[in-house]
């Protein structure tokens, strides 16, 4: 787990300027730095020039998370992780994550939006399950551009309801890549971790357990 230090003070006390300078210095020392900024005010703009979050990014913060009473916004650097990993890591509590782009993502169902008859992604990429277009084309699951409700129902029936029939109890990421595991292994892993937590007498009100394991060079070399 990352170390956490927070700067506090009244409004206009100079916190943002100080934090930005500290971030710059930590970056100069070769560290990866994230900033979490909180506010009690609704409607705060995120990452616009002159805002606190903008200053933190300009200072070199690798990631900035803004938490307000009406919103939470995360900005981070580029990632080479797959859309599956990004969805699992950042949005574990939603029913579905809708992407835009990622046409070459493996094992991801894709809905092609087409406005040009000569551009047929169904013939170029794997996993196209439907097409949205006002062109006169044939095929299974063809929707019109004004049929957003029908598209939403299609997604709900095919993916959300089906997933809810067999919810995932345990998920596993290794080096940022999600590893599919069978149900009996999910149950086994969950039972083992719950057993350890119960031994710590920390089970009151617990609905979810998260665990992250980071192996050192010594851990990996010991297995060789």
C-alpha positions in Angstrom: 0.0 0.0 0.0 1.2 3.5 -0.8 2.2 5.9 2.0 -0.3 8.7 2.6 0.4 12.2 3.8 -2.1 15.0 3.7 -1.8 18.8 4.0 -4.5 20.7 5.8 -5.3 24.4 6.4 -8.0 27.0 5.9 -9.0 28.3 2.5 -6.3 30.5 0.9 -3.7 29.3 3.4 -1.4 28.4 0.5 -2.0 24.6 0.6 -2.2 24.1 -3.1 0.9 26.1 -3.9 2.9 24.2 -1.2 1.5 20.8 -2.3 2.5 21.5 -5.9 6.0 22.4 -4.9 6.3 19.3 -2.8 5.0 17.2 -5.7 7.6 18.7 -8.0 10.4 18.0 -5.5 9.2 14.4 -5.0 9.1 13.9 -8.7 12.7 15.3 -9.0 13.7 12.7 -6.5 12.4 10.0 -8.9 9.2 9.1 -7.1 5.7 8.4 -8.5 3.2 10.8 -6.9 -0.6 10.9 -6.8 -2.6 13.8 -5.4 -6.1 13.5 -3.8 -7.8 16.8 -3.6 -11.0 17.3 -1.6 -13.5 20.1 -1.5 -16.8 20.8 0.2 -18.0 23.0 -2.6 -20.2 21.5 -5.4 -19.7 22.3 -9.1 -15.9 22.7 -8.9 -14.2 22.6 -12.3 -11.6 19.8 -12.8 -8.2 20.3 -14.4 -8.9 23.7 -16.0 -6.2 26.2 -16.1 -5.9 28.0 -12.7 -7.7 25.3 -10.7 -6.0 23.4 -7.9 -6.1 20.1 -9.8 -4.5 21.7 -12.9 -1.7 23.1 -10.7 -1.0 19.6 -9.3 -0.8 18.1 -12.8 1.4 20.9 -13.9 3.6 20.1 -10.9 4.1 16.6 -12.3 1.7 14.5 -10.3 1.3 11.1 -12.0 -2.4 11.0 -11.0 -4.9 13.4 -9.6 -8.2 12.4 -7.9 -10.7 15.1 -7.1 -13.4 14.3 -4.5 -16.3 16.8 -4.0 -19.8 16.5 -2.6 -21.3 16.1 -6.1 -18.5 14.4 -8.1 -15.3 12.4 -8.0 -12.9 12.8 -11.0 -9.7 10.9 -11.7 -7.0 11.9 -14.1 -4.0 9.8 -14.5 -1.2 9.1 -17.0 -1.4 6.9 -20.1 -1.8 3.2 -19.4 -0.9 0.2 -21.5 -3.4 -2.0 -19.6 -6.3 -3.6 -21.5 -9.8 -2.2 -21.2 -10.7 -5.2 -19.1 -8.0 -4.4 -16.6 -8.9 -0.7 -16.5 -12.5 -1.5 -15.9 -11.7 -4.0 -13.2 -9.3 -1.7 -11.4 -11.1 1.6 -11.5 -14.8 0.7 -11.8 -15.4 -2.5 -9.8 -18.8 -1.4 -8.5 -20.7 -0.6 -11.7 -22.9 -3.0 -13.6 -21.2 -2.3 -16.9 -18.4 -0.2 -18.3 -19.0 1.3 -21.8 -15.8 2.0 -23.8 -15.2 4.2 -26.7 -12.5 3.0 -29.1 -10.4 -0.1 -28.2 -11.3 -1.6 -31.5 -8.4 -4.1 -31.3 -9.2 -5.1 -27.7 -9.3 -8.9 -27.4 -12.3 -10.8 -25.9 -14.4 -7.6 -25.8 -17.8 -7.4 -27.5 -17.9 -4.4 -29.9 -20.7 -2.4 -31.4 -19.7 -0.7 -34.7 -21.1 2.7 -35.5 -20.9 3.1 -39.3 -21.7 6.1 -41.5 -19.7 5.1 -44.6 -20.6 2.0 -46.6 -17.0 1.4 -47.6 -15.8 1.2 -44.0 -16.8 -2.2 -42.6 -15.1 -2.9 -39.3 -17.0 -6.2 -39.0 -14.6 -7.6 -41.6 -11.5 -6.2 -40.0 -11.7 -6.7 -36.2 -12.9 -9.5 -34.0 -15.9 -9.4 -31.7 -18.4 -7.1 -33.5 -21.8 -8.1 -32.1 -23.9 -5.3 -33.6 -23.9 -2.4 -36.0 -25.5 1.0 -35.6 -26.1 2.8 -38.9 -28.6 4.6 -41.0 -27.2 2.9 -44.1 -29.2 0.2 -45.8 -27.2 -2.9 -44.8 -28.2 -6.4 -43.8 -27.1 -8.7 -40.9 -28.0 -9.7 -37.4 -28.4 -7.0 -34.8 -28.5 -3.9 -37.0 -29.7 -0.7 -35.2 -30.5 2.8 -36.4 -28.8 5.9 -35.0 -32.0 7.0 -33.3 -32.5 3.6 -31.5 -30.4 4.3 -28.4 -33.2 2.8 -26.1 -33.2 -0.4 -28.1 -29.4 -0.6 -28.0 -29.4 -0.1 -24.3 -32.0 -2.9 -23.9 -29.8 -5.2 -26.1 -26.8 -4.5 -23.9 -28.8 -5.0 -20.7 -30.3 -8.3 -21.8 -27.2 -9.8 -23.3 -24.6 -8.7 -20.7 -25.9 -7.2 -17.5 -28.7 -9.7 -16.8 -26.6 -12.6 -17.9 -23.7 -11.5 -15.7 -26.0 -11.0 -12.7 -27.2 -14.6 -13.0 -23.7 -15.7 -12.0 -22.0 -12.9 -10.2 -18.2 -13.0 -9.8 -17.3 -13.7 -6.2 -13.5 -13.4 -6.5 -11.5 -11.6 -9.2 -7.8 -11.9 -9.8 -5.3 -9.6 -11.4 -1.7 -10.6 -12.1 0.7 -7.9 -13.3 -2.3 -5.8 -14.2 -3.9 -8.5 -16.3 -7.2 -10.0 -15.2 -7.0 -13.8 -15.0 -10.2 -15.8 -15.5 -10.8 -18.3 -12.7 -13.4 -21.0 -12.4 -16.2 -20.8 -9.8 -14.8 -23.5 -7.5 -11.5 -21.6 -7.4 -13.3 -18.3 -6.7 -15.0 -20.0 -3.8 -11.8 -21.5 -2.5 -9.8 -18.2 -2.7 -12.7 -16.3 -1.1 -13.0 -18.9 1.7 -9.3 -18.7 2.5 -9.1 -14.9 2.7 -12.3 -14.7 4.7 -10.8 -17.2 7.1 -7.8 -15.0 7.7 -10.0 -11.9 8.2 -12.2 -13.8 10.7 -9.1 -14.7 12.6 -8.4 -11.0 12.9 -11.9 -10.5 14.3 -12.7 -7.8 11.7 -15.9 -9.3 10.2 -18.5 -6.9 11.5 -20.4 -5.3 8.6 -17.8 -6.5 6.0 -19.3 -7.0 2.5 -16.2 -6.9 0.4 -12.5 -7.6 0.9 -9.7 -6.3 -1.3 -6.2 -7.6 -1.2 -3.0 -6.6 -3.1 0.2 -8.7 -3.1 3.4 -7.2 -4.3 6.3 -9.7 -4.7 9.9 -8.6 -4.2 12.9 -9.9 -6.1 13.7 -12.0 -3.1 10.2 -13.6 -3.2 10.5 -14.6 -6.9 14.2 -15.7 -6.7 13.3 -18.0 -3.8 11.0 -20.0 -6.1 13.7 -20.5 -8.8 
